[in-house]
């Protein structure tokens, strides 16, 4: 019976760690850039865009397609960075359970 109680306590502790990690993820930010810094995009939480900065040199007629490509590239860069941080937070929270594939449970990074 002690083993079951210990297991339940460990599960509750892990659940709390996962909830704490999710709260941190909601506040995590990342900035991506493209065009050598001509465009930058900041993301928060699951990918919400919080700011876009565009260098004035790109604000000329005929640069729309280039600007659009740079915005997409900056977003992809920021999203990759945000995902890396969020994945690290979840791996840390999951502890020894990270990477385990338990039937009926979501995979914990």
N, C-alpha and C positions, 0 to 999 in steps of 0.2 A: 504494500500500500504506500510505503514511503516513496518508492520509485515513481508511482503514478502522481503523487503530490509534487514531487520534484519536477517531473515532466510538465505538469500543468503550470507550475511557477515559471519554468523556463519559457513555455509557450506564451504566457502572459507578458513576461519581460520582453520577448522578441516582438510581440504585437505592439507594445509601447514604443520600442525602438523604431519599428516600421512607421508608426504614426508620427513620431518625432521627425523621422527622415522625410516623410511626405510634407510636413509643415515647413521644413527647411527647403525642400524642393520648390514649394510654392513661392518662396521669397528669393530663390537663387536667380542671379542675373548673369548674362554673358553678352559680350559684344563681338560682333563679326564685322570684318572689313573686306573691301575689295577695291580693285583699281589702285593699289598702292596707298590706300587710305582715303581715296576720293569719296567713297561711300562707306558709311558705317551704320549698323543696325544693332540696337540693344533689345534683348529678349529677356523675359521674366517668366518664372514658373514653367508651365507646360509649353511655352512658346509664344506667349503674348508679346507683341511688339510694343515696346515702351518708348522708343525714339528712333528717328531716322535722321542722319546727317548727310547732306550732299554738298560737295565742294561747289562753289560758285562757278568754277570753270566748266562744269557740266551743264550749266543752265543756258545753253545757247541753242538756237534753232538747228535742227538736224541731229541733235545728240540724244534724242529720245530713245532710240533702240539701244544705244550703248548704255545709257542710264538705266534702262529696264534690266539689262543683263547684269549690270553691276549691283543693282538692288537684289536681284535673285541670288547672286553669288554671295553677297554680304549676309543675307538671311541664312543661306545654307551653312556658312561659316559659323555664325552665331548659334544656330540650332545644333550643329555638331558639338560645339564647346559646351552648350547647355546640357546636352544629352550625356556627355562625358562626366560632368559634375554630378548630375542626377544619378547616373548609374553607380558612381563611386559612393554616393550617399546611401543608396539602397544596399550595395554590397557590404558596406560598413555596418548598416543596421541589421542585416541578415546574419552577420557573423558566420559561424560554422555552417549555417544552413544555406549559405550562398552557393548557387550552382547545383543544388540538389533538385532532383526531379521526383517529387513525391506525388503519387497518383491522387487526383482530386484537389491538389493545391497548386496555386500559380507558381511558375518557376521564379525563384528568387535570384535572379542575375547570376 
